[in-house]
Amino acid sequence: MSEPVFDKRDQLDKVAAGLLEGERIIAVYDAIGAGTGFLGLTDLRAVLQDNSFVGKRTAITSIPYGRISSVSFVADRNLLGRFASSSQIAITVGAAVHEVAFRGDDKARHAHDVILWHLTRS
C-alpha cells in the first residue's frame, strides 16, 4: 500500500480523522480560489472542505463515488482540445456541481483520474 500524496499535513490530518474502518487515503490536495479548502480522495469517497458558509463556518462534505455522476476538466475556451492541461475540475453530484482549482495541472489530472477510475467501476 502506498503512502498518500498531499500538499498540507493539516489537511491530510483532517481527512484521516474522519476515515471509516478500513478506509485509506489516496491523496489530499490543497484547493485555491474562493470556497474550497481542499479535496481529499480515499478509496471510498471524495472529501471536500467548503469554506464558503456564512459566518466564517466551514463544512467537510463526503461524497461517495457512487453518487458522483461525472467529473470534468474545466478550462478557458483558449485551452479547448487541451483539457488535460487544466488545473481545475468539476464534480457533478445530482444537481450540484463542485468546482475545485488546484496548484498545478498534474494535481488536477490525478484527482480527475482517481474519480474517473472509481466512476467506471461503480
C-alpha positions as CSV (number, residue, x, y, z in Angstrom):
1,M,0.0,0.0,0.0
2,S,1.5,3.4,-1.0
3,E,1.6,6.5,1.2
4,P,-1.0,9.2,0.4
5,V,0.0,12.2,-1.7
6,F,-0.7,15.5,0.0
7,D,0.0,19.2,-0.1
8,K,-0.5,20.2,3.6
9,R,-0.2,18.0,6.6
10,D,-3.1,19.6,8.5
11,Q,-5.5,18.9,5.6
12,L,-4.3,15.2,5.5
13,D,-4.9,15.0,9.2
14,K,-8.5,16.3,8.8
15,V,-9.3,13.7,6.3
16,A,-7.6,11.0,8.4
17,A,-9.6,11.9,11.4
18,G,-12.8,11.1,9.6
19,L,-11.8,7.8,8.0
20,L,-14.1,4.8,8.3
21,E,-12.7,1.5,9.5
22,G,-10.5,0.0,6.7
23,E,-10.7,3.2,4.5
24,R,-7.4,4.6,3.1
25,I,-6.4,8.0,1.8
26,I,-5.2,8.2,-1.8
27,A,-4.5,12.0,-1.9
28,V,-5.3,15.3,-0.3
29,Y,-4.8,18.4,-2.5
30,D,-5.0,22.0,-1.4
31,A,-7.5,23.9,-3.4
32,I,-7.2,27.6,-4.5
33,G,-9.8,30.2,-5.1
34,A,-13.0,31.1,-3.3
35,G,-14.8,28.5,-1.2
36,T,-12.9,25.2,-1.3
37,G,-10.1,24.5,1.1
38,F,-9.1,21.0,-0.1
39,L,-10.1,17.9,-2.0
40,G,-9.4,14.6,-0.3
41,L,-9.6,11.3,-2.2
42,T,-10.0,8.0,-0.4
43,D,-10.7,4.5,-1.8
44,L,-14.4,5.1,-0.9
45,R,-15.2,8.8,-1.4
46,A,-14.2,12.3,-2.2
47,V,-14.0,14.7,0.7
48,L,-14.4,18.4,0.1
49,Q,-13.7,21.2,2.6
50,D,-16.1,24.1,1.8
51,N,-15.1,27.4,3.4
52,S,-17.9,29.5,1.8
53,F,-20.6,29.2,4.6
54,V,-21.9,32.4,6.1
55,G,-20.4,33.4,9.4
56,K,-16.9,32.0,8.6
57,R,-18.2,28.5,9.0
58,T,-16.7,25.5,7.2
59,A,-18.1,22.2,6.1
60,I,-16.3,19.0,5.3
61,T,-18.5,17.1,2.9
62,S,-18.1,13.4,2.0
63,I,-19.3,12.3,-1.5
64,P,-19.3,8.5,-2.1
65,Y,-18.0,7.8,-5.6
66,G,-21.3,6.0,-6.4
67,R,-23.1,9.4,-6.0
68,I,-20.9,11.2,-8.4
69,S,-22.4,11.3,-11.9
70,S,-19.4,12.9,-13.8
71,V,-16.0,14.5,-13.4
72,S,-14.8,17.2,-15.9
73,F,-11.8,19.2,-16.7
74,V,-12.7,22.9,-16.6
75,A,-10.7,25.2,-18.9
76,D,-10.9,28.6,-20.6
77,R,-12.0,28.5,-24.2
78,N,-8.4,29.1,-25.4
79,L,-7.5,25.7,-23.9
80,L,-10.1,23.8,-25.9
81,G,-8.7,20.5,-27.0
82,R,-6.2,20.5,-24.2
83,F,-8.4,19.9,-21.2
84,A,-5.9,17.6,-19.5
85,S,-3.8,20.8,-19.2
86,S,-6.4,22.3,-16.9
87,S,-5.8,22.9,-13.2
88,Q,-9.5,22.8,-12.4
89,I,-12.0,20.0,-12.3
90,A,-15.8,19.9,-11.8
91,I,-17.5,17.1,-9.9
92,T,-21.3,16.6,-10.5
93,V,-23.4,15.2,-7.8
94,G,-27.1,15.3,-8.5
95,A,-27.9,18.9,-9.5
96,A,-24.9,20.3,-7.7
97,V,-21.5,20.9,-9.4
98,H,-18.4,21.3,-7.2
99,E,-15.5,23.1,-8.8
100,V,-12.0,22.6,-7.5
101,A,-9.0,24.6,-8.7
102,F,-5.6,23.1,-7.9
103,R,-2.0,24.3,-7.7
104,G,-0.9,22.6,-10.9
105,D,-2.2,20.6,-13.8
106,D,-0.7,17.4,-12.5
107,K,-2.8,17.5,-9.3
108,A,-6.0,18.2,-11.3
109,R,-5.2,15.4,-13.6
110,H,-4.5,13.0,-10.8
111,A,-7.8,14.0,-8.9
112,H,-9.7,13.6,-12.2
113,D,-8.3,10.2,-13.0
114,V,-8.8,8.8,-9.5
115,I,-12.5,9.9,-9.6
116,L,-13.0,8.7,-13.1
117,W,-11.4,5.3,-12.2
118,H,-14.0,4.9,-9.4
119,L,-16.8,6.0,-11.7
120,T,-16.0,3.4,-14.3
121,R,-16.1,0.6,-11.7
122,S,-19.3,1.5,-10.0
